[in-house]
Amino acid sequence: MHHPLHECRYYLLAFLLLALSVLGRAQERYVPAEVKLRNGELVRGRVRAPGWALGTERLLFRPSAQPGEPQYLYPADIALMTLDERGFEQRFRGEVVQVLALGEDLPKGKDLFYETDTLLLQALVEGTLGLYYHESAGGRSRYFLEEDGFFQELVMHAYLLEGSGRSIRKRHGQWREQLRKALAACPDLLEELDGAPFDEGRAQKLIEAYNTCAPSHYLSYTRSFKRFYWAPGVLAGGAFTRVSVRDQLLRNPGYGRIVPRLGARVLIHPHHSQGRSGLLLEALYAPFRTVDELDGITVDVDYLQINAGLRQSGVADVFGSMLIGFSYSRQLTAREIRGTDPRVFPENQVGLFGGFSVGGEKLEVSLRYHLNNLGLLSPSAPFFFVQSVELLAGYQF
């Protein structure tokens, strides 16, 4: 006689292998884009959202006029790229600029050396005075001021100053003088540069103010975004549910039942999470069934389960997210509870879940382990554990 848990394990393994093969290519997140090329041509389509950690030496682009395999766009070809980033306009430019030659390690000495490179720059402010941002695949941030088509990098990098047989880590503060010189036409703004370290948000606001402080100045664009955004979706799947005697949790896998899981969810993301990391809220119809002839346990109850937790992911092209959170369950019906203490399946219970998920922009599959009733961890609680292994597929609208 086959053990039900063994059969469930095979089904879970097969389903996960299928999910990995189907969703392996679904990680790339494309957003609507309008690109003005250096040759004057204007093309529209969808571009893989620039992820600094992936490198921006080339971008995958799917033109609307030529559906099929994506093409590559290089920074040298891009005069202006406008993305519809979740309802907000994001602008990028490919520019040949003088950048500080810093290398991978901390430079030794405060001398500045420059080299020419072609970079994809994100516009933070455009106008009489512009502010642009670039980040290398290794995580090094660079900021550039632009005026009349001339770009200069703000000098703020750390370096090692050697002397007396030792090295001291110091940081350039030349960016203050660069900003003072650039903002000199609006002296009221200069006080905000005193003492405070460089802050991207403060610098953006200063340059926005500069572009509106005089009649001859103009402001044509400023980056904006929601601090958080939410994405609704639905969930469907199944769970293997069982009750086990506490001292036999590992020795005796017990007999459980496979039951459905149906519900809805909302994912709440910080803007820079690439649509992956953030908070999750879920509401599920969560029945619990188990028949364990060995221990004489029979359970047939239905719960409304509310999950609240965190989802942590890497960049969008790296599949996989870790999930952890708490659940609150309200009993809807209790058709049969036999062989356990009444406190094992109360009307209200709090649980703990954790697991991982794989998926793309719209589809996701998650595998979770759930301790349904944390109250049973108390030394004075009945000698049982209530647990489930859940396999859920989610679709994000």
C-alpha positions as MATLAB code, in Angstrom:
seq = 'MHHPLHECRYYLLAFLLLALSVLGRAQERYVPAEVKLRNGELVRGRVRAPGWALGTERLLFRPSAQPGEPQYLYPADIALMTLDERGFEQRFRGEVVQVLALGEDLPKGKDLFYETDTLLLQALVEGTLGLYYHESAGGRSRYFLEEDGFFQELVMHAYLLEGSGRSIRKRHGQWREQLRKALAACPDLLEELDGAPFDEGRAQKLIEAYNTCAPSHYLSYTRSFKRFYWAPGVLAGGAFTRVSVRDQLLRNPGYGRIVPRLGARVLIHPHHSQGRSGLLLEALYAPFRTVDELDGITVDVDYLQINAGLRQSGVADVFGSMLIGFSYSRQLTAREIRGTDPRVFPENQVGLFGGFSVGGEKLEVSLRYHLNNLGLLSPSAPFFFVQSVELLAGYQF';
ca = [
       0.000    0.000    0.000;
       1.439    3.352   -1.039;
       1.719    6.014    1.593;
      -0.332    9.129    0.671;
       2.578   11.398    1.595;
       4.853    9.580   -0.850;
       2.372   10.111   -3.681;
       1.991   13.777   -2.731;
       5.761   14.202   -2.802;
       5.969   12.862   -6.356;
       3.181   15.184   -7.522;
       4.889   18.182   -5.926;
       8.238   17.336   -7.531;
       6.707   16.902  -10.990;
       4.771   20.141  -10.681;
       7.830   22.101   -9.575;
       9.933   20.765  -12.463;
       7.195   21.779  -14.886;
       6.944   25.226  -13.297;
      10.697   25.768  -13.537;
      10.801   24.801  -17.207;
       7.752   26.879  -18.182;
       8.541   29.952  -16.108;
      12.303   29.937  -16.500;
      12.081   32.445  -19.343;
       9.271   34.465  -17.802;
      11.536   36.488  -15.519;
      12.318   39.250  -17.989;
      10.113   42.267  -17.355;
       9.372   44.329  -20.448;
       7.841   47.807  -20.277;
       6.422   50.045  -23.037;
       9.123   52.218  -24.581;
       9.583   54.937  -27.170;
      13.154   55.257  -28.421;
      14.624   58.063  -30.496;
      17.760   56.744  -32.162;
      20.857   58.764  -32.992;
      20.015   58.533  -36.697;
      16.723   60.355  -36.034;
      14.510   57.269  -36.311;
      11.709   56.903  -33.748;
      10.796   53.325  -32.769;
       8.195   52.024  -30.336;
       7.900   48.707  -28.581;
       8.786   47.113  -25.281;
      12.202   47.149  -23.669;
      13.492   44.962  -20.884;
      13.414   47.273  -17.880;
      16.967   48.487  -17.279;
      18.369   46.705  -14.249;
      21.639   48.255  -13.143;
      22.806   45.029  -11.524;
      22.467   43.255  -14.886;
      24.540   45.831  -16.729;
      23.306   48.342  -19.295;
      25.865   47.824  -22.058;
      22.986   46.557  -24.184;
      19.204   46.345  -23.758;
      16.727   43.820  -25.129;
      14.077   45.554  -27.231;
      10.942   44.167  -28.907;
       9.819   46.640  -31.597;
       6.077   46.838  -32.232;
       6.596   46.980  -35.989;
       8.695   43.786  -36.057;
       7.314   41.228  -33.596;
       9.478   38.225  -32.948;
      12.873   37.779  -31.402;
      14.097   40.809  -29.422;
      16.825   43.051  -30.762;
      19.679   44.694  -28.914;
      19.873   48.428  -28.257;
      23.230   49.937  -27.326;
      23.707   53.210  -25.401;
      25.596   54.687  -28.362;
      22.416   54.310  -30.477;
      20.012   55.921  -27.968;
      19.388   59.660  -28.147;
      16.378   59.451  -25.820;
      14.484   56.455  -24.438;
      11.187   57.072  -22.652;
       9.688   54.256  -20.580;
       6.160   54.032  -19.234;
       7.261   52.793  -15.825;
       4.040   51.846  -14.013;
       2.280   54.977  -15.181;
       5.275   57.284  -14.707;
       7.587   58.543  -17.414;
      11.212   57.471  -17.028;
      13.851   58.888  -19.377;
      17.252   57.515  -20.365;
      19.976   58.810  -22.684;
      23.077   57.242  -24.155;
      25.971   59.690  -23.832;
      29.719   59.766  -24.377;
      31.060   61.202  -21.114;
      34.265   61.666  -19.168;
      34.129   59.374  -16.126;
      36.460   58.996  -13.197;
      38.804   56.024  -13.637;
      38.231   54.295  -10.309;
      38.724   50.591  -10.952;
      37.365   47.880   -8.692;
      39.431   48.731   -5.593;
      39.631   52.010   -3.704;
      41.901   54.480   -5.542;
      45.118   55.420   -3.758;
      45.491   59.162   -3.408;
      43.143   62.026   -4.145;
      44.325   62.694   -7.709;
      41.588   62.477  -10.328;
      42.005   60.514  -13.555;
      39.390   60.436  -16.285;
      38.551   58.141  -19.178;
      35.968   58.308  -21.960;
      33.025   55.913  -21.899;
      29.562   55.577  -23.423;
      26.969   55.147  -20.672;
      23.217   54.820  -20.359;
      22.185   57.706  -18.099;
      18.858   58.011  -16.294;
      17.458   61.531  -16.208;
      16.578   62.774  -12.728;
      16.090   66.393  -13.833;
      16.180   67.960  -17.298;
      16.188   71.685  -17.960;
      18.646   74.560  -17.885;
      20.671   72.390  -15.507;
      20.293   68.617  -15.659;
      21.047   65.813  -13.216;
      21.658   62.255  -14.416;
      22.408   58.923  -12.764;
      24.290   55.784  -13.740;
      25.080   52.657  -11.775;
      27.604   50.025  -12.804;
      26.845   46.319  -12.646;
      29.108   46.194   -9.591;
      26.953   48.747   -7.757;
      29.063   51.916   -8.158;
      26.813   54.984   -8.391;
      27.704   58.011  -10.500;
      25.913   61.351  -10.801;
      26.367   63.817  -13.644;
      25.506   67.492  -14.030;
      24.566   68.604  -17.553;
      24.491   72.145  -18.898;
      24.407   73.104  -22.580;
      25.185   69.517  -23.570;
      28.303   69.284  -21.384;
      28.370   66.524  -18.742;
      30.555   66.520  -15.634;
      30.637   63.783  -13.021;
      30.136   64.818   -9.405;
      33.263   63.845   -7.478;
      32.330   62.045   -4.259;
      34.178   58.730   -4.328;
      36.196   57.271   -1.461;
      39.968   56.851   -1.706;
      42.949   55.752    0.385;
      45.383   58.387    1.624;
      48.731   56.811    2.486;
      51.231   58.258    4.907;
      53.286   57.418    8.005;
      53.134   53.733    7.135;
      49.351   53.458    7.120;
      46.364   54.041    4.847;
      43.412   56.239    5.812;
      40.065   55.997    4.059;
      38.785   59.420    3.011;
      36.079   60.733    0.701;
      36.122   63.498   -1.885;
      33.815   66.412   -1.158;
      34.419   68.179   -4.442;
      30.763   67.646   -5.406;
      29.803   70.530   -3.095;
      31.947   73.009   -5.008;
      30.679   71.640   -8.312;
      27.079   72.214   -7.203;
      27.897   75.642   -5.739;
      29.336   76.738   -9.059;
      26.397   75.298  -11.019;
      23.796   76.914   -8.698;
      25.582   80.268   -8.331;
      22.840   82.138  -10.218;
      20.409   81.281   -7.381;
      22.341   82.049   -4.147;
      19.377   81.250   -1.885;
      19.890   77.561   -2.702;
      23.527   77.407   -1.630;
      22.849   77.232    2.123;
      21.436   73.725    1.736;
      24.844   72.452    0.600;
      26.551   73.231    3.916;
      27.549   70.266    6.059;
      25.053   67.656    4.851;
      26.333   64.592    2.960;
      25.251   64.033   -0.621;
      21.650   62.910   -0.925;
      20.039   62.110   -4.268;
      16.611   63.404   -3.307;
      17.997   66.690   -1.954;
      20.161   67.202   -5.048;
      17.189   66.574   -7.313;
      15.062   69.141   -5.451;
      17.861   71.734   -5.522;
      18.265   71.444   -9.286;
      14.501   71.518   -9.812;
      14.417   74.750   -7.784;
      17.320   76.183   -9.784;
      15.493   75.518  -13.053;
      12.543   77.629  -11.861;
      14.318   80.357   -9.877;
      14.903   82.732  -12.807;
      12.797   83.722  -15.847;
      15.546   82.584  -18.212;
      15.633   79.090  -16.681;
      13.355   76.232  -17.655;
      12.399   72.825  -16.262;
      11.403   70.234  -18.886;
      11.372   66.995  -16.878;
      11.735   65.700  -13.363;
      11.653   62.076  -12.367;
       8.693   61.102  -10.220;
       7.302   57.837   -8.932;
       5.051   56.423   -6.293;
       6.806   55.453   -3.111;
       4.722   52.277   -3.106;
       2.394   50.641   -5.586;
       0.098   47.647   -5.251;
      -0.708   44.792   -7.613;
      -3.815   42.600   -7.119;
      -3.974   38.978   -8.175;
      -5.582   35.579   -7.648;
      -4.301   32.319   -6.161;
      -5.229   28.696   -6.800;
      -3.609   25.445   -5.825;
      -3.609   22.735   -3.224;
      -2.230   21.733    0.150;
      -1.311   18.514    1.910;
      -2.788   18.894    5.417;
      -2.204   16.698    8.439;
      -2.227   16.527   12.221;
       0.689   14.797   13.929;
       1.443   13.786   17.479;
       4.276   16.056   18.576;
       6.829   13.385   19.524;
       6.254   11.603   16.183;
       6.569   14.678   13.970;
       9.675   13.402   12.183;
       9.429    9.656   12.788;
       5.874    9.200   11.528;
       4.839   11.290    8.497;
       1.226   10.352    9.171;
      -1.757   10.293    6.843;
      -3.178   13.515    5.483;
      -5.312   14.745    2.632;
      -4.774   16.936   -0.421;
      -7.245   19.835   -0.332;
      -7.817   22.926   -2.516;
      -6.670   26.464   -1.874;
      -8.465   29.370   -3.581;
      -8.234   33.089   -2.954;
      -6.926   36.535   -3.811;
      -3.857   38.541   -2.936;
      -2.372   42.014   -3.030;
       1.367   42.607   -3.416;
       2.650   45.954   -2.129;
       6.003   46.924   -3.620;
       8.464   49.758   -3.082;
       9.007   51.425   -6.453;
      12.588   50.186   -6.876;
      11.764   46.532   -6.090;
      11.442   45.610   -9.796;
       7.975   44.299   -9.030;
       9.262   41.467   -6.859;
      10.168   42.294   -3.252;
       7.645   43.797   -0.869;
       4.675   42.976    1.341;
       2.056   40.355    0.567;
      -1.531   40.139    1.800;
      -3.628   37.089    0.927;
      -7.123   35.812    1.678;
      -7.697   32.097    1.071;
     -10.420   29.522    1.372;
      -8.380   26.942    3.292;
     -10.080   23.639    4.151;
      -8.261   21.187    6.405;
      -8.797   17.449    5.976;
      -6.947   14.521    7.461;
      -7.680   10.894    8.286;
      -4.982    9.157   10.312;
      -6.034    5.617   11.111;
      -2.794    4.963   12.992;
      -3.524    7.647   15.600;
      -7.313    7.581   15.239;
      -7.529   11.195   14.043;
     -10.201   12.500   11.658;
     -10.560   16.190   10.804;
     -12.875   17.948    8.340;
     -12.966   21.732    8.858;
     -12.969   24.843    6.676;
     -11.094   28.067    7.420;
     -10.862   31.555    5.994;
      -7.120   32.172    6.095;
      -5.509   35.633    5.987;
      -1.761   35.715    5.259;
       0.488   38.726    5.832;
       4.195   38.548    5.153;
       7.316   39.602    3.295;
       8.603   38.583   -0.111;
      12.304   39.142   -0.767;
      13.716   38.789   -4.265;
      16.778   39.567   -6.290;
      16.706   41.582   -9.491;
      13.886   40.811  -11.899;
      15.894   38.481  -14.131;
      16.919   36.225  -11.241;
      14.090   33.816  -10.518;
      13.182   32.985   -6.986;
      11.681   34.783   -4.024;
      11.742   33.905   -0.345;
       8.467   34.146    1.568;
       7.825   34.390    5.293;
       4.877   35.617    7.299;
       2.038   35.004    9.714;
      -1.486   33.779    9.117;
      -4.776   34.329   10.886;
      -7.503   31.739   10.322;
     -11.197   31.979   11.162;
     -13.140   28.726   11.261;
     -16.080   28.646    8.843;
     -17.405   25.114    9.371;
     -16.371   22.131   11.491;
     -18.041   19.008   10.129;
     -15.929   16.522   12.082;
     -13.070   16.713   14.580;
     -12.242   13.380   16.209;
      -9.220   12.034   18.064;
      -7.752   15.406   19.107;
      -8.189   17.954   21.861;
     -10.726   20.747   20.996;
      -7.921   23.294   21.371;
      -6.096   21.842   18.360;
      -8.662   23.346   15.945;
     -10.009   26.501   17.628;
     -12.350   28.956   15.962;
      -9.470   31.431   15.628;
      -5.818   30.547   15.232;
      -2.513   32.196   14.301;
       0.066   30.396   12.189;
       3.495   30.824   10.628;
       4.476   30.086    7.024;
       7.619   30.210    4.923;
       8.764   29.065    1.516;
       9.899   30.173   -1.905;
       8.402   31.037   -5.269;
       9.416   31.178   -8.914;
       7.697   33.239  -11.558;
       7.661   36.058  -14.021;
       5.873   39.348  -14.441;
       2.384   37.804  -14.322;
       2.644   34.153  -13.251;
       4.158   32.719  -10.096;
       4.306   29.333   -8.376;
       5.099   29.088   -4.666;
       5.835   26.174   -2.347;
       5.269   26.797    1.365;
       5.408   25.038    4.697;
       2.750   26.191    7.158;
       2.435   25.664   10.907;
      -1.267   26.415   11.113;
      -1.600   26.832   14.884;
       1.308   28.429   16.749;
      -0.585   28.102   20.009;
       0.308   24.403   19.990;
       3.983   25.294   20.550;
       3.175   26.242   24.144;
       4.396   23.685   26.728;
       0.870   23.537   28.184;
      -0.815   22.990   24.794;
      -2.152   19.640   23.567;
       0.487   17.250   22.252;
      -0.209   17.848   18.548;
       1.063   19.795   15.549;
      -1.204   21.098   12.774;
       0.697   21.654    9.541;
       0.353   21.841    5.785;
       2.503   21.908    2.672;
       0.999   24.298    0.113;
       1.610   24.569   -3.628;
      -0.005   27.704   -5.063;
      -0.102   29.286   -8.495;
      -0.654   33.040   -8.628;
      -1.631   35.399  -11.425;
      -0.979   39.137  -11.094;
      -3.291   41.528  -12.938;
];
